Amino acid sequence: MDIEYNKEEVREKFKDLFEHSLDLIYVNDLYGNFLDANELTLISLGYERKDIPNLSFTDLLDRDNLIKAFNTLEEVKKTGKQSAQREYKLKTKTGDYIFIETYSIPLKKNGKLYGILGIAKNITKRISFFIKH
């Protein structure tokens, strides 16, 4: 039996994180579909809140980054944690790219994993600097 994502419950539990974080905060299910995101994530990617139910990893990631994301998702599902931060190149709604460094926190209810809370830093400026130099 799959556990339903309860946005209000997660938002209440992580209220300060969602509302006040300087990081990108997002929630995805165990298949790479987005369930929620804070305002900074939406602004950074150029999407609106109404777009979230239609977004998945495949909309934002190229093949190599998609494989890395699903490998990380499998790692969290199997071990209950992510072993190290990961960097990804994300395609925005306008077709531009941003770079993030992210880690995942498993979301569980009654001991059963049902989603992933991601926390990411936008590292585009840092990556752009290294590319130019």
Backbone hydrogen bonds in HBPLUS format (Angstrom, degrees):
<---DONOR---> <-ACCEPTOR-->    atom                        ^
c    i                          cat <-CA-CA->   ^        H-A-AA   ^      H-
h    n   atom  resd res      DA  || num        DHA   H-A  angle D-A-AA Bond
n    s   type  num  typ     dist DA aas  dist angle  dist       angle   num
A0010-VAL N   A0006-ASN O   3.03 MM   4  6.33 166.2  2.05 161.8 165.3     1
A0011-ARG N   A0007-LYS O   2.75 MM   4  5.84 164.3  1.78 154.7 160.3     2
A0012-GLU N   A0008-GLU O   2.91 MM   4  5.98 153.1  1.98 141.9 148.8     3
A0013-LYS N   A0009-GLU O   3.02 MM   4  6.20 161.3  2.06 144.9 150.2     4
A0014-PHE N   A0010-VAL O   2.90 MM   4  6.04 156.1  1.95 153.3 159.3     5
A0015-LYS N   A0012-GLU O   3.45 MM   3  4.82 163.7  2.48 101.6  98.9     6
A0018-PHE N   A0014-PHE O   2.91 MM   4  6.18 164.6  1.94 164.9 169.3     7
A0019-GLU N   A0015-LYS O   2.92 MM   4  6.07 164.4  1.95 158.1 162.7     8
A0020-HIS N   A0016-ASP O   2.83 MM   4  5.50 155.9  1.89 144.4 150.2     9
A0021-SER N   A0017-LEU O   3.22 MM   4  5.08 141.5  2.37 129.5 132.4    10
A0024-LEU N   A0120-ALA O   2.80 MM  96  4.94 158.3  1.85 154.3 154.6    11
A0120-ALA N   A0024-LEU O   2.81 MM  96  4.94 161.2  1.85 148.1 153.2    12
A0038-ASN N   A0025-ILE O   2.86 MM  13  5.42 157.4  1.91 154.0 154.5    13
A0026-TYR N   A0118-GLY O   3.03 MM  92  5.16 157.2  2.09 142.2 146.4    14
A0118-GLY N   A0026-TYR O   2.70 MM  92  5.16 168.2  1.71 155.3 159.3    15
A0027-VAL N   A0036-ASP O   2.91 MM   9  5.05 159.7  1.95 137.5 134.8    16
A0035-LEU N   A0027-VAL O   2.74 MM   8  5.40 177.1  1.74 150.8 150.2    17
A0036-ASP N   A0027-VAL O   3.35 MM   9  5.05 153.0  2.43 135.5 133.1    18
A0028-ASN N   A0116-ILE O   2.95 MM  88  5.36 155.4  2.01 148.8 156.3    19
A0116-ILE N   A0028-ASN O   2.85 MM  88  5.36 155.9  1.90 161.8 167.3    20
A0029-ASP N   A0033-ASN O   2.80 MM   4  5.44 153.8  1.87 153.9 160.8    21
A0032-GLY N   A0029-ASP O   3.42 MM   3  5.66 171.2  2.43 111.8 111.9    22
A0057-PHE N   A0032-GLY O   2.84 MM  25  5.30 140.8  2.00 141.2 154.0    23
A0034-PHE N   A0055-LEU O   2.95 MM  21  5.61 170.7  1.96 142.4 145.6    24
A0041-THR N   A0038-ASN O   3.16 MM   3  5.49 123.4  2.49 104.1 117.3    25
A0042-LEU N   A0038-ASN O   3.21 MM   4  6.60 161.7  2.25 152.9 157.7    26
A0043-ILE N   A0039-GLU O   2.89 MM   4  6.14 166.0  1.91 157.7 161.3    27
A0044-SER N   A0040-LEU O   2.90 MM   4  5.97 163.5  1.93 145.8 150.9    28
A0045-LEU N   A0041-THR O   3.04 MM   4  6.20 146.4  2.16 147.0 155.2    29
A0046-GLY N   A0042-LEU O   2.81 MM   4  5.80 121.1  2.16 141.4 157.1    30
A0047-TYR N   A0042-LEU O   3.03 MM   5  5.01 136.6  2.22 143.0 145.5    31
A0046-GLY N   A0043-ILE O   3.24 MM   3  5.03 141.0  2.41  93.4 104.4    32
A0093-LYS N   A0045-LEU O   2.88 MM  48  6.15 167.9  1.90 164.4 165.1    33
A0051-ASP N   A0048-GLU O   2.87 MM   3  5.43 153.8  1.93 117.5 125.9    34
A0052-ILE N   A0049-ARG O   3.17 MM   3  5.62 154.9  2.23 113.6 120.1    35
A0054-ASN N   A0051-ASP O   2.96 MM   3  5.64 150.6  2.05 123.1 131.9    36
A0055-LEU N   A0052-ILE O   3.05 MM   3  5.24 169.6  2.06 117.3 120.7    37
A0059-ASP N   A0056-SER O   2.98 MM   3  5.53 150.1  2.07 115.7 123.9    38
A0060-LEU N   A0057-PHE O   3.04 MM   3  5.45 143.8  2.18 110.4 120.4    39
A0061-LEU N   A0057-PHE O   2.98 MM   4  5.89 147.6  2.09 165.6 175.0    40
A0091-LYS N   A0060-LEU O   2.80 MM  31  4.76 155.8  1.86 130.5 138.9    41
A0066-LEU N   A0062-ASP O   2.76 MM   4  5.83 148.8  1.85 156.9 167.6    42
A0067-ILE N   A0063-ARG O   2.97 MM   4  6.23 159.4  2.02 154.0 158.1    43
A0068-LYS N   A0064-ASP O   3.11 MM   4  6.36 161.2  2.15 143.6 148.8    44
A0069-ALA N   A0065-ASN O   2.86 MM   4  6.06 155.3  1.93 144.8 151.6    45
A0070-PHE N   A0066-LEU O   2.96 MM   4  6.22 164.1  1.99 154.0 157.4    46
A0071-ASN N   A0067-ILE O   2.91 MM   4  6.09 151.4  1.99 148.4 157.0    47
A0072-THR N   A0068-LYS O   2.95 MM   4  6.18 152.6  2.03 145.9 153.2    48
A0073-LEU N   A0069-ALA O   2.89 MM   4  6.15 156.3  1.95 146.7 153.7    49
A0074-GLU N   A0070-PHE O   2.92 MM   4  6.10 156.6  1.98 143.6 149.4    50
A0075-GLU N   A0071-ASN O   2.93 MM   4  6.17 150.5  2.02 141.5 150.0    51
A0076-VAL N   A0072-THR O   2.97 MM   4  6.29 159.4  2.01 154.1 158.2    52
A0077-LYS N   A0073-LEU O   2.94 MM   4  6.18 157.5  1.99 147.7 154.6    53
A0078-LYS N   A0074-GLU O   2.88 MM   4  6.05 154.2  1.95 149.5 155.9    54
A0079-THR N   A0075-GLU O   2.81 MM   4  5.83 168.0  1.83 155.0 158.9    55
A0080-GLY N   A0076-VAL O   2.77 MM   4  4.70 140.3  1.93 124.6 133.8    56
A0086-ARG N   A0102-THR O   2.92 MM  16  5.41 162.2  1.95 153.1 157.9    57
A0102-THR N   A0086-ARG O   2.77 MM  16  5.41 161.9  1.80 159.1 162.6    58
A0088-TYR N   A0100-ILE O   2.89 MM  12  5.40 154.6  1.95 148.5 155.6    59
A0100-ILE N   A0088-TYR O   2.91 MM  12  5.40 160.1  1.95 153.2 159.9    60
A0090-LEU N   A0098-ILE O   2.77 MM   8  5.34 164.6  1.80 163.5 167.5    61
A0098-ILE N   A0090-LEU O   2.96 MM   8  5.34 153.9  2.03 147.4 155.9    62
A0092-THR N   A0096-ASP O   2.79 MM   4  5.36 170.7  1.79 151.9 155.2    63
A0095-GLY N   A0092-THR O   3.02 MM   3  5.20 158.4  2.06 107.5 114.4    64
A0123-ILE N   A0099-PHE O   2.75 MM  24  5.36 150.0  1.83 138.2 146.7    65
A0101-GLU N   A0121-LYS O   2.93 MM  20  5.28 148.9  2.03 144.4 154.5    66
A0121-LYS N   A0101-GLU O   2.85 MM  20  5.28 157.6  1.90 147.6 153.0    67
A0103-TYR N   A0119-ILE O   3.06 MM  16  5.67 149.2  2.16 146.9 155.7    68
A0119-ILE N   A0103-TYR O   3.03 MM  16  5.67 163.7  2.05 165.3 170.5    69
A0105-ILE N   A0117-LEU O   2.76 MM  12  5.05 152.8  1.83 146.5 155.9    70
A0117-LEU N   A0105-ILE O   2.84 MM  12  5.05 176.0  1.84 157.9 157.2    71
A0107-LEU N   A0115-GLY O   2.82 MM   8  4.99 163.5  1.85 144.9 139.4    72
A0114-TYR N   A0107-LEU O   2.93 MM   7  5.97 168.3  1.95 165.3 166.0    73
A0109-LYS N   A0112-LYS O   2.95 MM   3  5.29 155.8  2.01 138.1 141.6    74
A0112-LYS N   A0109-LYS O   2.97 MM   3  5.29 165.9  1.99 115.2 118.8    75
A0127-ILE N   A0123-ILE O   2.95 MM   4  6.21 165.9  1.97 161.6 165.6    76
A0128-SER N   A0124-THR O   2.82 MM   4  5.94 165.2  1.84 154.7 159.4    77
A0129-PHE N   A0125-LYS O   2.98 MM   4  6.11 152.3  2.06 143.7 150.7    78
A0130-PHE N   A0126-ARG O   3.18 MM   4  6.50 159.3  2.23 146.6 151.1    79
A0131-ILE N   A0127-ILE O   2.92 MM   4  6.19 151.1  2.01 151.3 160.1    80
A0132-LYS N   A0128-SER O   3.01 MM   4  6.17 155.0  2.07 147.4 153.2    81
A0133-HIS N   A0129-PHE O   3.02 MM   4  6.19 139.2  2.19 143.2 154.4    82
